[in-house]
Structures are given as C-alpha cells and as structure tokens.
C-alpha cells in the first residue's frame, strides 16, 4: 500500500512540474542574443550593450539579435529641488 501511495505521489509531482523553462531577460542590457538549438528550442543571452556588439557574437551561429523588451535603461535619481526661500 505504501509503495502504491508513493508511486501516485511521485507521478503527480513529476506531471505537475512545468515542462517549459522560463525565458528570462536581463533588464540591465538593451540587446539580447536569441540562440537557436533546434527547430523550436532556443534561449536568450541578454548581455550586450549595442546591436553591433551582439551581431559580432551572433556571426556564424544560428542566432539573431533582438532589442530587449524589458530593458529599464539607466535611471538617474530625480533632481532635488532647492528648498531655500528665494529673495
């Protein structure tokens, strides 16, 4: 009985796990390299600061450069206003 219960729990655990891996974009870089490993299997490397830099890495590979849709850019802190009264 224990073996049957353990087998059911194992099957439920394995089937509940997501089969597709999550694609992540690094929001610190504006350009990503999409690398193809098969007809429908690919992954992203987001570590490029410009399209020419990415294209050099993609040269001769089954890959293409894309603009990172989640790039946050360089954010500057907001200017603080001078709180002194003007005379």
N, CA, C and O of each residue as an XYZ file, in Angstrom:
348
protein
N       0.821     -1.193      0.000
C       0.000      0.000      0.000
C       0.866      1.260      0.000
O       0.554      2.225     -0.698
N       1.952      1.257      0.777
C       2.846      2.407      0.818
C       3.504      2.643     -0.539
O       3.664      3.782     -0.977
N       3.873      1.571     -1.183
C       4.526      1.690     -2.482
C       3.563      2.313     -3.494
O       3.959      3.174     -4.280
N       2.338      1.892     -3.475
C       1.349      2.454     -4.380
C       1.121      3.936     -4.102
O       1.051      4.737     -5.034
N       1.006      4.306     -2.832
C       0.812      5.707     -2.462
C       2.025      6.540     -2.865
O       1.871      7.657     -3.358
N       3.224      6.008     -2.660
C       4.445      6.717     -3.043
C       4.520      6.881     -4.564
O       4.934      7.931     -5.055
N       4.126      5.865     -5.296
C       4.136      5.948     -6.761
C       3.155      7.003     -7.258
O       3.459      7.738     -8.197
N       1.989      7.082     -6.642
C       0.996      8.089     -7.037
C       1.510      9.493     -6.743
O       1.343     10.399     -7.560
N       2.125      9.677     -5.599
C       2.680     10.991     -5.239
C       3.799     11.382     -6.203
O       3.876     12.538     -6.618
N       4.660     10.445     -6.560
C       5.765     10.725     -7.482
C       5.240     11.101     -8.870
O       5.737     12.046     -9.482
N       4.253     10.378     -9.364
C       3.687     10.674    -10.679
C       3.025     12.049    -10.667
O       3.170     12.813    -11.622
N       2.306     12.369     -9.605
C       1.655     13.673     -9.506
C       2.687     14.795     -9.438
O       2.481     15.855    -10.029
N       3.782     14.581     -8.733
C       4.832     15.591     -8.615
C       5.513     15.839     -9.953
O       5.727     16.988    -10.340
N       5.850     14.783    -10.649
C       6.532     14.923    -11.938
C       5.620     15.551    -12.979
O       6.066     16.390    -13.761
N       4.364     15.165    -13.002
C       3.450     15.721    -14.008
C       3.049     17.157    -13.695
O       2.667     17.892    -14.606
N       3.124     17.577    -12.445
C       2.758     18.939    -12.075
C       3.878     19.929    -12.361
O       3.623     21.131    -12.433
N       5.115     19.458    -12.527
C       6.238     20.342    -12.803
C       6.098     20.916    -14.210
O       5.733     20.196    -15.139
N       6.384     22.194    -14.371
C       6.272     22.788    -15.708
C       7.308     22.193    -16.644
O       8.460     21.988    -16.261
N       6.893     21.918    -17.868
C       7.795     21.290    -18.814
C       8.627     22.316    -19.565
O       9.734     21.998    -20.000
N       8.133     23.526    -19.729
C       8.884     24.554    -20.436
C       9.676     25.393    -19.442
O       9.176     25.751    -18.376
N      10.899     25.697    -19.799
C      11.688     26.536    -18.910
C      11.356     27.997    -19.165
O      10.992     28.377    -20.278
N      11.480     28.785    -18.157
C      11.124     30.198    -18.267
C      12.207     30.952    -19.018
O      13.400     30.720    -18.821
N      11.776     31.851    -19.872
C      12.710     32.708    -20.587
C      12.910     33.968    -19.759
O      11.947     34.624    -19.362
N      14.147     34.293    -19.506
C      14.412     35.481    -18.712
C      15.205     36.487    -19.520
O      16.106     36.126    -20.277
N      14.868     37.719    -19.353
C      15.583     38.825    -19.955
C      16.248     39.601    -18.836
O      15.619     39.872    -17.813
N      17.507     39.961    -19.012
C      18.191     40.765    -18.014
C      17.861     42.227    -18.289
O      18.248     42.742    -19.338
N      17.169     42.908    -17.397
C      16.743     44.280    -17.668
C      17.879     45.297    -17.660
O      17.641     46.476    -17.924
N      19.107     44.873    -17.365
C      20.238     45.796    -17.349
C      20.858     46.014    -18.724
O      21.641     46.948    -18.897
N      20.527     45.174    -19.707
C      21.143     45.262    -21.026
C      20.079     45.514    -22.097
O      19.009     44.907    -22.055
N      20.362     46.405    -23.060
C      19.354     46.759    -24.063
C      19.223     45.767    -25.222
O      18.232     45.808    -25.951
N      20.208     44.875    -25.407
C      20.188     43.965    -26.551
C      20.378     42.532    -26.072
O      21.197     42.261    -25.195
N      19.600     41.611    -26.667
C      19.692     40.187    -26.331
C      20.036     39.383    -27.582
O      19.672     39.754    -28.698
N      20.736     38.289    -27.372
C      21.063     37.354    -28.432
C      20.160     36.141    -28.265
O      20.196     35.473    -27.232
N      19.352     35.855    -29.279
C      18.466     34.695    -29.258
C      19.186     33.570    -29.986
O      19.437     33.664    -31.188
N      19.519     32.506    -29.262
C      20.308     31.411    -29.807
C      19.407     30.194    -29.994
O      18.734     29.747    -29.065
N      19.410     29.670    -31.219
C      18.577     28.521    -31.560
C      19.380     27.234    -31.383
O      20.513     27.123    -31.851
N      18.771     26.265    -30.700
C      19.391     24.952    -30.515
C      18.682     23.884    -31.329
O      19.229     22.800    -31.531
N      17.523     24.159    -31.780
C      16.729     23.233    -32.571
C      15.635     24.011    -33.276
O      15.646     25.241    -33.295
N      14.701     23.291    -33.848
C      13.633     23.954    -34.592
C      12.775     24.849    -33.700
O      12.397     25.950    -34.100
N      12.469     24.378    -32.499
C      11.647     25.170    -31.584
C      12.323     25.432    -30.247
O      11.699     25.994    -29.347
N      13.569     25.045    -30.097
C      14.281     25.206    -28.828
C      15.283     26.349    -28.953
O      16.166     26.311    -29.809
N      15.149     27.357    -28.109
C      16.056     28.489    -28.135
C      16.146     29.094    -26.744
O      15.320     28.814    -25.875
N      17.163     29.929    -26.545
C      17.307     30.648    -25.293
C      17.893     32.024    -25.579
O      18.354     32.295    -26.687
N      17.870     32.894    -24.565
C      18.332     34.262    -24.710
C      19.565     34.510    -23.859
O      19.677     34.009    -22.740
N      20.485     35.288    -24.404
C      21.621     35.815    -23.655
C      21.504     37.327    -23.706
O      21.759     37.934    -24.746
N      21.127     37.933    -22.613
C      20.998     39.384    -22.563
C      22.218     39.943    -21.845
O      22.225     40.086    -20.622
N      23.241     40.253    -22.618
C      24.478     40.766    -22.031
C      25.182     41.714    -22.986
O      26.404     41.852    -22.926
N      24.433     42.371    -23.866
C      25.038     43.213    -24.892
C      24.534     44.643    -24.771
O      23.359     44.885    -24.496
N      25.446     45.581    -24.981
C      25.100     46.990    -24.849
C      24.768     47.650    -26.182
O      24.251     48.767    -26.206
N      25.060     46.967    -27.299
C      24.733     47.536    -28.608
C      24.456     46.414    -29.605
O      24.863     45.270    -29.401
N      23.757     46.760    -30.687
C      23.464     45.778    -31.729
C      24.735     45.292    -32.439
O      24.848     44.092    -32.686
N      25.701     46.169    -32.782
C      26.928     45.664    -33.416
C      27.697     44.687    -32.534
O      28.257     43.711    -33.032
N      27.729     44.941    -31.233
C      28.403     44.028    -30.308
C      27.714     42.670    -30.320
O      28.385     41.638    -30.325
N      26.399     42.656    -30.325
C      25.637     41.414    -30.358
C      25.822     40.701    -31.688
O      25.966     39.479    -31.723
N      25.819     41.458    -32.787
C      25.954     40.855    -34.108
C      27.309     40.186    -34.296
O      27.416     39.198    -35.023
N      28.342     40.712    -33.649
C      29.656     40.058    -33.707
C      29.588     38.690    -33.030
O      30.199     37.733    -33.504
N      28.860     38.597    -31.945
C      28.719     37.328    -31.238
C      27.817     36.359    -31.994
O      28.006     35.146    -31.908
N      26.842     36.879    -32.733
C      25.906     36.030    -33.470
C      26.482     35.538    -34.789
O      25.949     34.602    -35.385
N      27.553     36.149    -35.249
C      28.131     35.818    -36.552
C      28.533     34.351    -36.622
O      29.292     33.869    -35.782
N      28.020     33.642    -37.631
C      28.353     32.238    -37.845
C      27.574     31.265    -36.981
O      27.852     30.066    -36.998
N      26.618     31.753    -36.237
C      25.817     30.896    -35.349
C      24.355     30.958    -35.764
O      23.937     31.860    -36.490
N      23.599     30.002    -35.301
C      22.152     30.031    -35.504
C      21.568     30.925    -34.419
O      21.023     30.450    -33.422
N      21.695     32.236    -34.636
C      21.284     33.199    -33.619
C      20.906     34.511    -34.288
O      21.272     34.778    -35.433
N      20.163     35.322    -33.540
C      19.813     36.657    -34.007
C      19.770     37.610    -32.828
O      19.532     37.198    -31.693
N      19.999     38.870    -33.097
C      19.975     39.895    -32.062
C      18.604     40.548    -32.027
O      18.011     40.837    -33.066
N      18.116     40.774    -30.826
C      16.823     41.430    -30.653
C      16.956     42.516    -29.591
O      17.836     42.461    -28.732
N      16.080     43.486    -29.665
C      16.038     44.534    -28.650
C      15.322     43.982    -27.436
O      14.253     43.383    -27.556
N      15.907     44.182    -26.268
C      15.348     43.671    -25.020
C      14.056     44.426    -24.677
O      14.099     45.632    -24.430
N      12.912     43.735    -24.658
C      11.655     44.430    -24.358
C      11.523     44.846    -22.897
O      10.641     45.635    -22.556
N      12.392     44.323    -22.032
C      12.309     44.628    -20.605
C      13.468     45.490    -20.126
O      13.728     45.570    -18.925
N      14.167     46.135    -21.057
C      15.294     46.990    -20.686
C      14.786     48.190    -19.903
O      13.892     48.905    -20.356
N      15.360     48.405    -18.730
C      14.917     49.507    -17.873
C      15.696     50.783    -18.116
O      15.244     51.859    -17.723
N      16.838     50.695    -18.745
C      17.630     51.880    -19.023
C      18.389     52.344    -17.799
O      18.276     51.779    -16.711
N      19.152     53.372    -18.009
C      19.888     53.938    -16.882
C      19.012     54.994    -16.251
O      18.678     56.001    -16.874
N      18.659     54.758    -15.051
C      17.772     55.687    -14.357
C      18.598     56.613    -13.481
O      19.416     56.177    -12.670
N      18.362     57.888    -13.668
C      19.039     58.885    -12.856
C      18.129     59.235    -11.684
O      16.907     59.262    -11.825
N      18.722     59.498    -10.545
C      17.869     59.903     -9.424
C      17.216     61.243     -9.737
O      17.823     62.093    -10.389
N      15.995     61.433     -9.281
C      15.313     62.700     -9.571
C      16.049     63.877     -8.923
O      16.607     63.767     -7.831
N      16.027     64.994     -9.630
C      16.678     66.186     -9.086
C      15.945     66.640     -7.845
O      14.716     66.654     -7.783
N      16.734     67.007     -6.867
C      16.119     67.523     -5.646
C      15.986     69.029     -5.779
O      16.911     69.722     -6.203
N      14.856     69.497     -5.420
C      14.602     70.928     -5.525
C      15.251     71.644     -4.356
O      15.344     71.124     -3.245
N      15.682     72.818     -4.639
C      16.268     73.659     -3.600
C      15.136     74.202     -2.730
O      14.235     74.879     -3.227
N      15.182     73.913     -1.471
C      14.079     74.291     -0.585
C      14.320     75.650      0.114
O      13.544     76.054      0.980
N      15.353     76.312     -0.260
C      15.603     77.628      0.337
C      14.618     78.641     -0.258
O      14.318     78.591     -1.451
N      14.138     79.523      0.544
C      13.228     80.545      0.007
C      14.008     81.520     -0.878
O      15.141     81.893     -0.573
N      13.383     81.914     -1.960
C      14.013     82.859     -2.882
C      13.715     84.275     -2.409
O      12.620     84.582     -1.938
N      14.707     85.108     -2.546
C      14.509     86.509     -2.128
C      14.661     87.450     -3.272
O      14.527     88.661     -3.098
